[in-house]
């Protein structure tokens, strides 16, 4: 960490060039003492990445930024705020602190929180930033979080851990045991220091696989932002052995959609298959990741187009956690019909339980992107391939 980054002239330069092309900065003549242009460029690039992801950091003067990879790997403010709503108490320790976005929001729910970070450079940056952000109840510790906890005699209300995938497991099936730290391997030790643990996992992780690797899982939260799953959260409570609550959370500008169910409810739910009616519904990404396929049909009293087609339908429009469409017509997937009705159409193409990809269909039928028409290529309850022509409801 270079403290000269905080010099007034450096900070003024960064602010004045916050929208500049980073590469153009590197071509400028060196003009600052003790701070190289490469360091300034790194600050600018990281800050630019924070504009939407971390607006509180972006808008605060004299923030020191790490490299862009640390920013990419950090939680966004919107997901950090959601996580903080799940926990509360007197003390929490974050064993894998990173850039400190999560612990900053946890600090709003606890009297004291500890941020453990093994990277000395990043730990120093975080400590300086928390002082700038006036986060007075956060203690920053430069240490391997797992080693710190092993040597500690303290017990905390909550432990938070965000294990990272090991580099030597790229391209392989994703498991929690493939991450650092290996949470399943150290779970007993963790539960000696807290009765409650919150684990953040990659959205690539299969929920059932994650549950099978852990014990005492009380709830799982699938968190999506603007219809993209960003995080899986596993809440562990020592001694808990009852059914697991699955929560599909979609965070968006207008608030959030939430749909919750127990695993046994999904397993026991019955679906009603039926033909396409006046409206069709596409579940948001969090629902799809959560596997709320049958319970969604049962709870909202919607017909499903096919057991493996995750589209739902009704005669009357309802409030739905996802996108809603008014059906214009349904076409058989036949050359004659499609040539006449949709060939070279300007439209938005989607596939659900269909043998061809979106790119294949665009190429085959010469579709042009855009417009207000949506084409859903799918399979109905009779296993017929059909095209639903619709518009936003």
Secondary structure, DSSP 8 states (H G I E B T S, - for coil): --GGGGSHHHHHHHHHTTTS-HHHHHTS----SS--HHHHHHHHHHHHHHHHH-HHHHTSTT-----HHHHHHS--HHHHHHHHTT--EEEEEETT-TTSHHHHHHTTTEEEEEEEES-HHHHHHHHHHHHHTT-TTEEEEES-HHHHHHH-----SEEEE--EE-GGGTTS---GGGEES-HHHHHHHHHHH-SEEEEEE-TTS-HHHHHHHSSSEEEEEEEEETTEEEEEEEEEETT--S--EEEEEEEETTEEEEEEEEHHHHHH---EE----SEEEEE-HHHHHHT-SHHHHHHHT-EEEETTEEEEEESS----SEEEEEEEEEEES-HHHHHHHTTT-EEEEEEES-SS-HHHHHHHHT-EEEEEEEEEEEE-TTS-EEEEEEEE-
